């Protein structure tokens, strides 16, 4: 990376006091904001609840995309940033959000500390989305509402927010992607102080709520319990029925609210797709409606996943990641949907020599057909004999042979 790429505003300064910023272009010109749940929640609050001028926000978004915000620091109740505008001297921007008072934070901690699971997640360095509900139960809102986002900039633009301040507002989403605890900092409480207060409250709770307990009854030995059950049931020990699986597979709830860490490089859409696929395979095993695809080859598993994505943009993305064309993967997906592993095999395998008498029925069904190994072709229709001794029908579409129906032992059934 050249020095001009690293600090692009240096080039603008050499062009004069009011040279103007270049238009946003390249890969970053359309880059999204809010890669995690917390980043997206901030943007939703910024654009829907904070009641800031949409036109100004739009200009600020473009400024943020071109890299005009060169420095950003989050501290209790405010964000300070340096934004390079069209002039030589960068502007100083401050974005303020009302910090909760000590009493308000006490109410929040009362609600949070009463839930062991929430405390465990926080002490483990995670900020679960349910904390928003906890804060609301305390009569407050964690994300900013109308009139709570206050901005100031040293630029001569008197609009509120100016485009420089709006750019900083969008870059706060990046800060929350990196560390969602920054939102608690904006409300006035540092992460370490918050965790210390929670540990103290949990410790106080555990020492003040302990009361003497009556020892539980000694009970009876297990063998005596089983003997008693045998006497009551006449010696027949009923086996409990296994729980019935759900009526259909679904999406695991956790992946909808818990985004992977930004530093992991895992896209939340990929995580949802993999978790949903794993849930479907587990459901097949639990319901007896398949083997969950545990013994599939790479090509078979790819075709299986593609069959579930037919007609959606996810298929093209899956093909790109697998290193094949979307057209080829669509052919595999259709073959899998129509005939499973056998259909995929006759689709991807090269022509295989078979005994001439094995083709007699297909040749009789297709007069004037041409023969190539296990394939009998007449015009835009082709019959292939699979290794399972079943016949598969293919039709030619745009110079591609596509499996169009389930297999049959008699080729006449496919015509």
Rosetta blueprint (number, residue, H / E / L):
1 X L
2 X L
3 X H
4 X H
5 X H
6 X H
7 X L
8 X L
9 X H
10 X H
11 X H
12 X H
13 X H
14 X H
15 X L
16 X L
17 X L
18 X L
19 X L
20 X L
21 X L
22 X L
23 X L
24 X L
25 X L
26 X L
27 X H
28 X H
29 X H
30 X H
31 X L
32 X L
33 X L
34 X L
35 X L
36 X L
37 X H
38 X H
39 X H
40 X H
41 X H
42 X H
43 X H
44 X H
45 X H
46 X H
47 X H
48 X H
49 X H
50 X L
51 X L
52 X L
53 X L
54 X H
55 X H
56 X H
57 X H
58 X H
59 X H
60 X H
61 X H
62 X H
63 X H
64 X H
65 X H
66 X L
67 X L
68 X L
69 X E
70 X E
71 X E
72 X E
73 X E
74 X E
75 X E
76 X L
77 X L
78 X E
79 X E
80 X E
81 X E
82 X E
83 X E
84 X L
85 X L
86 X L
87 X L
88 X L
89 X L
90 X L
91 X E
92 X E
93 X E
94 X E
95 X E
96 X E
97 X E
98 X L
99 X L
100 X L
101 X L
102 X H
103 X H
104 X H
105 X H
106 X H
107 X H
108 X H
109 X H
110 X H
111 X H
112 X H
113 X H
114 X L
115 X L
116 X H
117 X H
118 X H
119 X H
120 X H
121 X H
122 X H
123 X H
124 X L
125 X L
126 X L
127 X L
128 X L
129 X L
130 X L
131 X H
132 X H
133 X H
134 X H
135 X H
136 X H
137 X H
138 X L
139 X L
140 X L
141 X L
142 X L
143 X L
144 X L
145 X L
146 X L
147 X L
148 X L
149 X E
150 X E
151 X E
152 X E
153 X E
154 X L
155 X L
156 X L
157 X L
158 X L
159 X L
160 X L
161 X L
162 X L
163 X H
164 X H
165 X H
166 X H
167 X H
168 X H
169 X H
170 X H
171 X H
172 X H
173 X H
174 X H
175 X H
176 X H
177 X H
178 X H
179 X L
180 X L
181 X H
182 X H
183 X H
184 X H
185 X H
186 X H
187 X L
188 X L
189 X L
190 X L
191 X H
192 X H
193 X H
194 X H
195 X H
196 X H
197 X H
198 X H
199 X H
200 X H
201 X H
202 X H
203 X H
204 X H
205 X H
206 X H
207 X H
208 X H
209 X L
210 X L
211 X L
212 X L
213 X L
214 X L
215 X L
216 X L
217 X L
218 X L
219 X L
220 X L
221 X L
222 X H
223 X H
224 X H
225 X H
226 X H
227 X H
228 X H
229 X H
230 X H
231 X H
232 X H
233 X H
234 X L
235 X L
236 X L
237 X L
238 X L
239 X L
240 X L
241 X L
242 X L
243 X L
244 X L
245 X L
246 X L
247 X L
248 X L
249 X L
250 X L
251 X L
252 X L
253 X L
254 X H
255 X H
256 X H
257 X H
258 X L
259 X L
260 X L
261 X L
262 X H
263 X H
264 X H
265 X L
266 X L
267 X L
268 X H
269 X H
270 X H
271 X H
272 X H
273 X H
274 X H
275 X H
276 X H
277 X H
278 X H
279 X H
280 X H
281 X H
282 X H
283 X H
284 X H
285 X H
286 X H
287 X H
288 X L
289 X L
290 X L
291 X L
292 X L
293 X L
294 X L
295 X L
296 X L
297 X L
298 X H
299 X H
300 X H
301 X H
302 X H
303 X H
304 X H
305 X H
306 X H
307 X H
308 X H
309 X L
310 X L
311 X L
312 X L
313 X H
314 X H
315 X H
316 X H
317 X H
318 X H
319 X H
320 X H
321 X H
322 X H
323 X L
324 X L
325 X L
326 X H
327 X H
328 X H
329 X H
330 X H
331 X H
332 X H
333 X H
334 X H
335 X H
336 X H
337 X H
338 X H
339 X H
340 X H
341 X H
342 X H
343 X H
344 X H
345 X H
346 X H
347 X H
348 X H
349 X L
350 X L
351 X L
352 X L
353 X L
354 X L
355 X L
356 X H
357 X H
358 X H
359 X H
360 X H
361 X H
362 X H
363 X H
364 X H
365 X H
366 X L
367 X L
368 X L
369 X L
370 X E
371 X E
372 X E
373 X L
374 X L
375 X E
376 X E
377 X E
378 X E
379 X L
380 X L
381 X E
382 X E
383 X E
384 X E
385 X E
386 X L
387 X L
388 X L
389 X L
390 X L
391 X E
392 X E
393 X E
394 X E
395 X E
396 X E
397 X E
398 X L
399 X L
400 X E
401 X E
402 X E
403 X E
404 X L
405 X L
406 X L
407 X L
408 X E
409 X L
410 X L
411 X H
412 X H
413 X H
414 X H
415 X L
